[in-house]
Amino acid sequence: MIPFSPRCRPKTPSVAACAACLVAAACFSATARAAEPPAPAEKDKPREQQYARLAVLDFRTGDQVTVSDGVVLADTVRGECHKAGRIRLVDHDIVFDLMDREMMKETLSEKDWAATTECDQVRCLVKIGRSLDVSKMVGGFVANFGGERWVLTIRLVDVNTQKQERYFNRDLTGGKAALLDLAREGARELLGVTPEVRDPGGRTAGPQPEGRTLTLDLGGGVTMELVRIEAGSFQMGSNDGDSDEKPMRSVRISKPFYLGKTEVTQAQWKAVMGNDPSFFKGDDLPVEQVSWDDAREFCRKLSLKVRREIRLPTEAEWEYACRAGGTGKWCFGDREFDLQDYAWYGDNAGGKTHPVGTRKPNAWGLYDMHGNVWEWCQDWYGTYATGSMTDPGGPGTGEGRVLRGGSWLDPPSRLRSAFRIRYAPDNRYFNGGFRVASGT
């Protein structure tokens, strides 16, 4: 079998090159684990206060939205920030001074000020924040999908740590007055004035509701747990990655769906298919050496068993769920050192798969979205179209099916949220598996 590997980037790699990758992967030693975070503060401990300077940039605007609309939305958010005067976090408050728009314009160079109209991502917000000498930045994006259908995102970024602290994303059907109300709601959520998750039918791409899982009975004492992923919008792809990850565009997932909490295990595969094709054996290890065709047959049989549609996720659904509201290279951000906490990959896997769910989950409770085994998606592989899209499903035909997430054999760059490869749907590899999806 020919494994996916960093030396196997060509679509038809040689057996000798891939065998060399496997030998190299087996020789990697595990990197040192980062120190455990401090225990949370006791509930009765008095809340501490910290002080900061905060700036809110004019919102970046997408399809069918004017620049002036972005300015008005940002002013609406500034108004909420001015009223609140603080950001409420888990165990302390951040009291801030709000920098007004005119002062930002005077402080920045003409070039940097012009660039703010295209700035809503973490890296850009950090750069502008440093120029403004503030410690907190708020940026946003608004697009129109025709008529009164909108998507609005707002993010709060810590300039010093270069991390996204909070993220708000909603779809809306309504007029501009409703859009302004939504901006006020988003500002309050970022500030901690209201909970970050709304009603059970909420449309957020930020933190997902807790306890919203679906458990399937596969028989013989074997179950499968899926996590509900709410509808929302996100930036798909990467303008800093490989050519097939471009252009980055706004994608709307219009309906909630369920996604496997882990990759399909060998125990789950055997309960449905009655065999185990895996190279590495173990009930709690991910099943591998399964083709796209095999995965589809598993979904068909499981659908009949549990009497609901089980399928592979679309590529857009997969990346949306992997990012879990984040915008970094990986689900947790851009710091490569932290990858060891979330994934089994070339540097720490020891040349083999590992039991599912033994690394940290992403913000939406999904495990192993990076590493362990590659995951088949529903789509045929193709180049990305430009412009905003709703529920893209890939081209109608192609030469290969998409795989995402990287594996135990790969370097960090191939585990990025936007990274994508393709292989023929009948190919099987000992680092290729899948997870399932289902409608609500």
N, C-alpha and C positions, 0 to 999 in steps of 0.2 A: 504494500500500500504506500501511496505517496502522501506524506503529511503536508499540511499548510505550514510554512516556515518562512523566516525572514529572507532566506536565500532562494525561496521559491516564489518570488514576486511574479515572474512570468506566468502566464496562464497555463503553459504546458512545460513544467519544470522537469529536469532530469532526475532519475532515481538516485544517482550518485550524489547529486547536490543535496537532496533532501535527507539522505541517510547521514551525511555529514552534519546536518542541522540537528538531527536526533541525538547523535553522539555528543555534540557540543552542549545541547540542552541538559543532558543527564549529568554533565560535569559542573553545572552552575551550583553555587552554594547559596543557601537562603540568606537574605539580608537581615540586618538587625531590626527587630521590631521597635517602633516608636514607643515612647513611654506612654503609659495609660493616662488619659485625661483625669484631672482632679475630680473628686466626688462633688456632686451638686450641693449647693448650699442648703442648709436646713430651712424648712419653711418659716420658722419663726425668727430667722435672722433678719435684722433690719436691712432694708434695701439701701444699697450704696448708690452714690451719684458720681458720674463722671461727666466731664465737660468736653465739648467738641465744637468745631465749626462745620456747618453744613451748607452745601450748595445744590440747587436744583437746576439742571440744564433744560433748555427748550427741547421738547420731544422730537425725536426723529419721526418723519412722516413717510408712509408708504403709499400704495396705490390709492388714487382718487381722494387724497387728503392734502390740503394746502399747508404751507409752512406756518401761516398765521394760526391755523387750527392747533398746531403743535405748541405754539407760544401760549395760546389761551389755556390749553390743558396743563402746561407747566405752571402757569400762574395760579391755576386752581389748586394744584398740589402745594405750591408755596403758601397759599392761604391756609390750607390745613396744617402745614408745618408751623406756621406762625401761631395759630391758635393753640396747638398742642405744646410747643416749646420743648418737647423732650421725646426721646425714643424709649419705649419701655421694653426691656429685655427680660430674660428669665429671672435673673437675680439682682439686677441693678438697672438704674435709669441713666440715660445719657441726655444731659441738658445741653442744648446747643444754641449757638448764635447762627441765625440764618443770613446768609449772604444774599443781598438783593441782586436783581438782574443787571441793573446799571453798573453796580460795582464790579460784577463779573466782566462785563464788557470793557470797562476801563482797565481792569487788571490784565486781561489777556491780550496778546498781540492780535493784530487784524487777522492773521492766518489762523491762529488757534480759535478765535471767536467764530470764524466762518466754519471751522471744522466741528463745532459743537452741534450743528444741525444734523450731523450724521453720526452722532455719538450716543449709543445706548448700551454698548457692550462693556463688560468689566474692564478689559484692558484699556480701552479708550477713556472710560470714566476715571480710572486711576491716574492716567496721564494728565488729564485736564485738572483733576483734583490737586495734583502736586503743583501745577502751575498756579492754581488759585490759593494754595497753601491752606487747604481745608482737610479735615480728616474723614468726613463723610460726604458721599456724593449720591444724588438721585438722578436717574435718567429714565427715559421712557420711549415707547414706540407705539404708533397708532396707524392702522391701515383699515381701508374700507373694502369689503368684498362685494360691493354692489348694493345700491339702494340704502337701506338702513341697517346693514350688517357690518359690524365693526369688530376689530380685535384690539385690545389695549394691554400693553405690558409696562410695568414699572419695576425698577430694581433699586435696592439700597446697597451701596458698596462701601466697604471700609478701605480707605486709601492706603493706610499704613500696612495692613495685612494683605492687601490686594485680593480680598475675598468678597464674594457676594454674601450679604447678610440676610436679606429678605427679597422675595420675588413675588410679584402679583401678576396674574394673567387671566383675562376674562374675554369671552365672546359676548357680544351684545346685539340685540335687535331692537332698534329704537332711533330716535332723533338725536340731535346734538345736545339737547338738554339732558337726555338720559346718559349720553357719553360723559358729560361734565359730572353728573352724579356718580358715575362709575369711577371717574378719576378721584373724586373725594373719598369714595370708599377704599380705593387702592391706597391712597395716602394714609388713611387711618390704619389700615392693616399693616403697612410698613412701619408705622410709628408705634404699633402695639396698642392702639386705642380700641380696636375690635379684634376678635379672633381672626386668624389667618385663613380659616376654612369656614365656608358658609354652610348652607343647607345640604342635605344628602344628595341633591341633584346639582350641586355647584359645578361651575365650569372653570375651575382653576388649574393652572399649570404650576402652581406653587405646592406647598405641603398638601398631601392627600389625606382624606379622612382616615382615622384609625379604625381598625376592626372591620373594614369593608373587604372581606375575603369570601371566596367560594371554595368549598371543599368537595371534591369529587370522590366517590367510592368506586375504586377499581376492582374490588373483590379480593378475597383472600387476605383481608386485613391491610391492604395497600390503599392509600389515599393519595390525592394530588391536590395541592392548595394553589389557588390563583388569587391574585390581588386585583382589586378594581382600580382602574386607571380612569380618572375623570377626563372629560373632553377639555380641549384647550388649544393653544397655539404656541409655536416655538420657532426658533431659527434653525433650519435643517441644513447640514453640511458645514463646510469650513472654507473660508477664503484663504486660510494659511496652510491648508493640507494638500493632498494630491489633487491632480487635475480632475479626477472623477468625483471629488467632493464639492466641486464648484459648479455654479455659483451658490453661495449661501442664500437661502430664500425663506420667506415666512410661510409656514405650513400650518394649516388648521386641521385638527382632529375633531370632527364634528360630533362624535358620539362617544360616550364612555365604553370601555371594553375591559375584559379581564385578561391578565397575562400571568403565565406561570411564575410562581414565587421563586422557583429554581429551574434549572435545566431538567429535562426529563431524566429520571434515574433509571438504572438497570432494573430495579425492582418494579418500577412503574411500567417499563417496556415489557418485561416478562409477563406482568399481569394482563396485558392487553394482547401481546403478540405471541406469547408462549415460547420465546427463544431469547437468546442474548448474543448479539453479534460482536460485543465489545472486545477490544484487545486487552484493556485493563479491566480485571474482574472485581466486582463488589457491588452489592445491592444499592448502597448509597452513593456510588460513583455515577457520574453522568453517562448515559448510554452514548457510545460513539460507533464509528464504522457504520453509520446509517446514511443513506443517500437522501436527497430531497424527496424522491419517489417513496422511499421507505417511511419518511416522516409523515408524508401525506396519507399513506395507508394506515399508519398508527392513528392519525387524527380521524380518519373515516371510521375505523373500528371503535375507537373510544367514543365517538359521537353516538353510535348505535348503543353502546353499553350504558352511557349516562343520559341518553335521550335529550341531548342538546348539541348544537353545532360546536365542534372543536376544530380549530384550524391553525395554520401558521400565522404569525403576525405579519402585517405588511412592513416593508422597510421603514416607512415613516412612523408607524406605531412603535416599532422597535427602538428607533433613535429617540423618539419623544419620551418613551418610558425609561430608556437608559439615562438620558440627561436629567430627568426628574426635576425639571425647573432650572437646572444649571446651564451655564454657557461655556464652561471650561473644556479643556482637552478631554478630561475624564469626568465622570459623574460628580466627583468631589472637588474639582477645580483643576489647576494647572501644575501643582507640585508633584513631580514624578516620584519623589521619595514616598509619598503617601499611598502609591499604588499597591504596595505590598500588603496594606491593610484590607484592600478590597478585592484583590485578584490573585489567582494562581497563574503565573506566567514564566517566561524563560529564566528569570533571575531567582525565583524562589520555589518553583514546582518540583525540582529534582527529576525532571524528565518523565513525568507521569501526571495523570489526572488525580484529583482529590475529591473527597466527599463534598457534595453540594452544600451550600449554606454555611460553610466554615470560615468564610471571610466576612467583612462587614457588608451590610446591604447598602443600597443607595437610599436617597431621601424618601423614596416611595416604597421601601421595604422589599425591593427585588435584589436577589443575590446573584453573584457571578455574572453580571451583565458585562463585566470585563474578564476575559481569561477563562481558564479551565477547558472549555471546548468552544469552537466556532458554532454559531447558531444560524441554521437555515431560516430565511425569510420567504414569504410568499412570492415576491416579485421576481420577474425577469430582470436581469441587470441591464441598465441603460444610462445614458447621460442625463443630467438634471436639466429640466426646463427652467427658464427664467420666469420671474414674477411670482406673486403669491398663489398658493394652491390650497385646495381643500381635499383631504383624504386621497392623496395621490396613491396610485396602485402600481406604478411602473409601466413599462411598455407592454404591448399586447403579445410580443414574442421576443425571442433573443437567443443568444448562444449559451447562456448560463444563468443559474439562479443565484441570488444575492446571499452572502453570508456576512454576519456581523459579530463583533465582540472580541476577536482574537482567541488565543488558546494558551495552554500550558507550555507550548513550544516557542511562543512569539515574544519579541521585544516590546517595550512599552508603547512605541509609536504605532504598532498595529492593534493595540487595544483601545485606541482613542474612540470616543463616541461617534465620530463622523467617518471613521475608516471603513472601507467596504471592499469586498472582493467578490469574484464570481467563480463558479465551477459548474460543470455539467450536472444536470439533475439526477443522473444515475451513478455519479461517483461516490465512493465511500472512503473515509479517512479515519485514522485513529485519533484525530483531534477535532472531529466534526460531529456535532450533535444538534440539539434544538430545544426550544421551549414552546409551549402551546399558548394559543389565545382563544378567546370566546367572546361572543357578544353578551350584552346584558339583558 
